């Protein structure tokens, strides 16, 4: 029983390490604001949907109406 529990725990820890996406900028922002978040985290506009939409390349433009 202990062997199954230990292997399950080990597998869970390894999968979290492999699948986790580490964002160094976010980690640095958390460190700078304090771990208790005395001040809010700064906004990162580089990862917003608006930024992705503005940087998206347009393949073709179609005019729907010339009114």
Buried (B, 14 or more C-beta within 10 A) or exposed (E): EEEEEEEEEEEEEEEEEEEEEEEEEEEEBEEEBEEEEEEEEEEEEEEEEEEEEEEEEEEEEEEEEEE
